[in-house]
Amino acid sequence: MEKTLKFILLFLSIVIISFIIPNFSNAATLVYDEQSLNEKISSADSGATITLQNDITVTKPIVIAKELIIDGNGHNVVGSNDWTSTSGNQTMFTAQFSGAKLTLKNIKLKNGPKYGVQSYDGATVILDNVSVSGFKYGAVLANGGNVQVKNLHLGKNGTGANNGIEIDKGAAATNNPTLIMDGILTTESNENTVRVAENGHLTEFTVTNTTNTTNKIVLAGNKVVLTDSANNIISETTVPDKAIANADIQKLIITIFYNNVTNKITIDSGERISADLLKSHIKLGENQVIDGFYTDSNYTTLFYFDNPINSDTSVYAKVSSVEKQPEINNEVKDETPKTGGGNYLGIAILTIIFSIGIIISIKNKKG
């Protein structure tokens, strides 16, 4: 009996400890301010998750050289107006060197003197439900590192021109950058959503896509192009002459002109397009119709749809307005003479009832 009790107590102790230890472990990765964030990053084991408990204001860059997940838990990390760092790196979050892997999730990055987040020289940054806005140079920098977009929203970043994701390689970096589309990218401006730097250090880079991504990044001639789910072009950037672009998808660009609007889509090389395909990318005004598709802006030469497309191509849609036709009342007028049939029926019924009453009255008198 005593042995049984000891066994039960030992078993209960193990169960209790198994519940307590994870709670202590979770408590050790919760952060409330800049100081505790930096402390947990420094002390965390590789692969750990650090979770924000409230909005945090930071005053200097945060550099990570291990594998970490920072879960913003829906909170903001805001750059202070009293930014104190004087180093060359002024990015809010940097994953640095090969072996470093930073996953940012459920977090909003706001305001800073340079970039919101960067992957530097072989490091990897994964952006999952991340919003970046208010940074003076740009939102995201693939600086000789790897950036993977799972769910990213780009607000206004940059002074003057809006800059989203920049593909670059610093003078001291030894690795080439890679941008991977693996989900959804939304942006408040299509200007420079993806931009390839022209600083002379970038000699080679890679753009690639996973099979389940909504937005695709492709190579079309000498341009890196970001598209939406319907192959509309969101952003395009020219590859510098000295740089080699590697891409898993090669496309051609069809430029559609109509109503003083320009819309660009991507297609496969050698593909035959149709009028219906072009119409699906054109938004007409009320009472407007397409009279035809042409190869020139003067609408002199019809576009020939049977030819396969082997180079970037422009198509001009001739649009005209049509007068709205007045509505025609197709209701058939009933010309049948109104005989008052309904009234006659009522009178007949009353007559029958009255006659029955008289007959009953006569019979009663005879009886």
C-alpha positions in Angstrom: 0.0 0.0 0.0 2.8 2.4 1.0 4.6 1.6 -2.3 1.4 2.3 -4.2 1.0 5.7 -2.5 4.6 6.6 -3.2 4.1 5.7 -6.9 0.9 7.8 -7.1 2.7 10.8 -5.5 5.6 10.5 -7.9 3.3 10.3 -10.9 1.4 13.4 -9.7 4.6 15.3 -9.2 5.8 14.5 -12.7 2.4 15.6 -14.1 2.5 18.9 -12.1 6.1 19.6 -13.1 5.3 19.0 -16.8 2.6 21.7 -16.6 4.7 24.2 -14.6 7.9 24.0 -16.7 6.3 25.2 -20.0 4.6 28.0 -18.2 8.0 29.2 -16.8 9.4 28.8 -20.3 6.7 30.8 -21.8 7.0 33.5 -19.2 10.7 33.8 -20.0 10.0 34.8 -23.6 7.3 37.5 -22.9 8.5 41.1 -23.4 7.0 44.4 -22.4 9.5 47.0 -23.5 12.7 47.7 -25.4 15.0 46.5 -22.6 13.3 43.2 -22.1 13.1 42.6 -25.9 16.8 43.0 -26.2 17.5 40.9 -23.2 15.3 38.0 -24.4 16.8 38.1 -27.9 20.3 37.9 -26.3 19.4 35.0 -23.9 16.9 33.0 -26.1 17.9 29.6 -27.4 18.0 29.2 -31.2 14.5 28.6 -32.5 12.7 30.2 -29.6 9.6 32.4 -29.9 9.5 35.8 -28.3 6.1 37.3 -27.8 5.2 41.0 -27.3 2.7 41.8 -24.6 2.1 45.5 -25.7 3.3 48.1 -28.1 7.1 48.9 -27.8 9.1 51.9 -28.7 12.7 51.2 -29.7 15.6 53.7 -29.8 18.2 51.8 -31.8 18.7 48.9 -34.3 17.9 45.3 -33.2 20.4 42.8 -34.7 19.7 39.1 -34.6 22.3 36.4 -35.4 20.4 33.3 -34.5 17.1 31.6 -35.4 14.2 33.4 -33.7 10.5 34.0 -34.0 9.2 37.3 -32.8 5.5 37.3 -32.5 4.1 40.8 -32.2 0.8 39.5 -31.0 -0.9 42.3 -33.0 1.2 45.0 -31.4 3.3 47.8 -32.8 7.1 48.3 -32.7 7.7 52.0 -33.2 10.9 53.8 -33.8 11.6 56.6 -31.4 12.1 60.2 -32.4 15.2 60.0 -30.1 17.0 57.4 -32.2 20.4 57.0 -30.6 22.4 54.7 -32.8 25.2 56.2 -34.9 26.3 53.0 -36.7 25.9 52.5 -40.4 23.1 50.1 -39.9 20.0 52.0 -39.0 17.4 49.3 -39.8 14.9 48.5 -37.0 15.3 44.7 -37.3 18.2 43.0 -39.0 18.9 39.3 -39.4 22.7 39.1 -39.9 24.9 36.5 -41.6 24.3 32.9 -42.7 22.6 30.8 -40.1 20.5 33.7 -38.8 16.7 33.3 -39.5 14.2 35.8 -38.2 10.5 35.2 -38.5 8.4 38.3 -37.8 4.7 37.6 -37.4 1.5 39.4 -36.3 3.4 42.7 -36.0 3.4 46.3 -37.2 6.7 48.1 -37.7 6.4 51.9 -37.8 8.8 54.8 -38.3 12.6 54.7 -38.6 15.6 56.4 -40.2 16.3 53.8 -42.8 14.5 50.4 -43.3 12.0 48.4 -41.3 13.7 45.0 -41.7 16.6 43.6 -43.6 18.3 40.3 -44.3 22.0 40.7 -44.5 24.6 38.6 -46.1 23.1 35.1 -46.1 20.5 35.6 -43.4 16.8 34.8 -43.9 13.8 36.9 -43.0 10.3 35.5 -43.1 7.4 38.1 -43.0 4.1 36.6 -41.9 1.2 39.0 -41.2 3.6 42.0 -41.1 2.9 45.7 -41.8 5.7 48.2 -42.5 5.2 51.9 -42.8 7.0 55.2 -42.1 10.6 54.3 -42.8 12.7 56.9 -44.7 14.7 54.5 -47.0 12.2 51.7 -47.6 10.2 48.9 -45.9 12.3 45.7 -46.5 15.9 45.3 -47.7 17.2 42.0 -49.1 20.8 43.0 -48.6 22.7 39.9 -49.8 20.2 37.9 -47.8 16.9 36.0 -48.3 13.5 37.6 -47.8 10.4 35.4 -47.9 7.0 37.1 -48.1 4.1 35.1 -46.6 1.7 38.0 -45.7 3.1 41.5 -46.0 1.4 44.9 -46.2 3.4 47.9 -47.4 2.4 51.4 -46.3 4.2 54.6 -47.3 7.9 54.2 -47.0 10.7 56.4 -48.4 11.0 60.1 -48.9 9.7 61.4 -52.2 9.3 58.1 -54.0 7.6 55.2 -52.2 9.9 52.2 -51.7 8.7 48.8 -50.7 11.1 45.8 -51.0 14.6 46.6 -52.2 16.9 43.9 -53.7 20.5 44.9 -53.0 24.0 43.8 -52.0 26.2 45.9 -49.8 29.9 46.4 -50.6 30.9 44.1 -47.7 28.3 41.4 -48.4 29.5 38.1 -49.9 26.1 36.5 -50.7 23.6 37.3 -53.4 20.1 38.3 -52.4 16.9 36.2 -53.0 13.3 37.3 -52.8 10.7 34.5 -52.4 6.9 35.1 -52.8 5.0 32.7 -50.7 1.6 34.2 -50.1 0.0 37.7 -50.2 1.5 41.1 -50.6 -0.7 44.2 -50.4 0.5 47.8 -50.9 -0.9 51.3 -50.6 1.1 52.4 -53.7 2.3 50.4 -56.7 5.4 52.7 -57.0 8.6 50.7 -56.4 6.8 47.8 -54.7 9.8 45.8 -55.6 12.9 47.6 -56.6 16.3 46.4 -57.8 19.1 48.6 -56.6 21.7 50.2 -59.0 24.7 50.7 -56.8 27.2 48.6 -58.7 27.7 46.0 -56.0 24.7 43.9 -57.0 25.9 41.5 -59.7 23.4 38.6 -59.3 20.1 37.9 -57.5 17.2 35.5 -57.6 13.5 35.9 -57.5 11.3 32.8 -57.0 7.8 31.6 -56.1 6.2 28.9 -54.1 3.3 26.9 -55.6 0.7 28.4 -53.3 1.6 32.1 -53.6 -1.1 34.6 -54.6 1.4 37.3 -55.8 4.1 36.1 -58.2 7.4 37.7 -59.0 8.6 36.9 -62.5 11.2 38.0 -65.0 10.0 39.6 -68.2 12.9 40.6 -70.5 15.1 42.9 -68.5 12.4 43.6 -65.9 11.5 42.1 -62.5 7.7 42.1 -62.4 5.3 41.6 -59.4 1.8 40.4 -60.4 -1.5 39.8 -58.7 -3.6 36.6 -58.9 -5.0 37.6 -62.3 -1.5 38.3 -63.8 -2.0 42.1 -63.7 1.3 43.8 -63.1 1.5 45.6 -59.8 5.1 46.8 -60.1 8.0 46.5 -62.5 11.7 47.4 -62.1 14.5 47.3 -64.6 17.4 45.0 -64.0 20.7 46.9 -63.9 23.0 46.2 -66.9 25.7 44.6 -64.7 23.4 42.3 -62.8 22.2 38.8 -63.6 18.6 38.0 -62.6 17.7 34.4 -61.9 14.0 33.5 -62.0 11.9 30.4 -61.9 9.2 32.0 -64.1 9.8 33.8 -67.4 7.0 35.9 -68.8 6.1 38.4 -71.5 4.3 41.7 -71.0 1.1 42.7 -72.8 0.3 46.4 -72.5 -3.3 47.3 -73.1 -4.2 50.9 -73.9 -7.8 52.1 -73.6 -9.7 55.2 -72.5 -6.4 56.9 -71.6 -5.7 54.0 -69.3 -2.7 51.7 -69.4 -3.0 48.2 -68.0 -0.2 45.6 -68.1 -0.5 41.8 -67.8 1.9 38.9 -68.1 1.6 35.9 -70.4 3.8 32.9 -71.3 6.1 33.2 -74.3 4.5 31.7 -77.3 1.0 32.0 -75.9 -2.0 33.0 -78.1 -4.2 35.6 -76.5 -7.9 36.2 -77.2 -10.2 39.2 -77.2 -12.0 37.7 -74.2 -8.8 37.7 -72.3 -8.1 41.3 -73.0 -11.7 42.3 -72.2 -11.4 40.7 -68.8 -8.6 43.2 -68.0 -10.6 46.3 -69.2 -13.0 48.3 -67.1 -15.5 50.1 -69.4 -17.6 53.1 -68.4 -21.4 53.1 -68.6 -22.7 52.7 -72.1 -19.3 52.0 -73.5 -18.4 49.1 -75.9 -15.2 47.9 -77.5 -15.2 48.3 -81.3 -12.0 46.3 -81.9 -8.4 45.7 -80.9 -5.5 47.3 -82.9 -1.8 47.3 -83.1 -1.5 51.1 -83.2 -3.0 54.1 -81.4 -4.7 55.4 -84.6 -6.7 52.2 -84.9 -5.6 51.5 -88.5 -4.4 47.9 -88.2 -6.4 45.2 -86.5 -4.7 43.0 -84.0 -4.3 39.5 -85.3 -5.2 37.0 -82.5 -4.1 33.8 -84.2 -0.4 34.7 -84.0 1.6 33.4 -80.9 3.2 36.1 -78.8 7.0 35.9 -78.7 7.9 39.4 -77.4 6.4 42.2 -75.3 3.4 43.5 -77.2 1.1 46.6 -77.1 -2.6 46.3 -77.9 -4.9 49.3 -78.4 -8.6 48.8 -77.6 -10.9 51.2 -79.5 -13.8 52.2 -77.2 -16.9 54.1 -78.2 -20.0 55.2 -76.4 -23.5 54.1 -77.4 -26.7 56.0 -76.7 -28.9 54.5 -74.1 -32.0 53.1 -75.8 -35.3 54.2 -74.3 -37.2 51.5 -72.5 -40.0 49.9 -74.5 -43.2 48.9 -72.8 -43.8 45.4 -74.1 -47.0 44.9 -72.1 -49.8 43.7 -74.3 -52.9 45.8 -74.0 -56.1 43.8 -73.4 -58.5 44.8 -76.1 -61.3 42.5 -74.9 -64.6 44.4 -74.3 -65.3 44.7 -70.6 -68.6 42.9 -70.2 -68.9 43.1 -66.5 -68.8 39.3 -66.2 -67.9 39.5 -62.6 -71.0 41.7 -61.8 -73.3 39.3 -63.8 -72.1 36.3 -61.7 -72.8 38.1 -58.5 -76.3 39.1 -59.6 -77.0 35.5 -60.7 -76.0 34.1 -57.3 -78.2 36.6 -55.5 -81.1 35.8 -57.8 -80.8 32.0 -57.1 -80.7 32.7 -53.3 -83.7 35.0 -53.6 -85.7 32.4 -55.6 -84.9 29.6 -53.1 -86.2 31.8 -50.4 -89.5 32.5 -52.2 -90.0 28.7 -52.9 -89.4 27.8 -49.2 -91.8 30.6 -48.1 -94.6 29.3 -50.5 -94.2 25.7 -49.3 -94.5 26.8 -45.7 -97.8 28.6 -46.4 -99.2 25.5 -48.1 -98.2 23.4 -45.2 
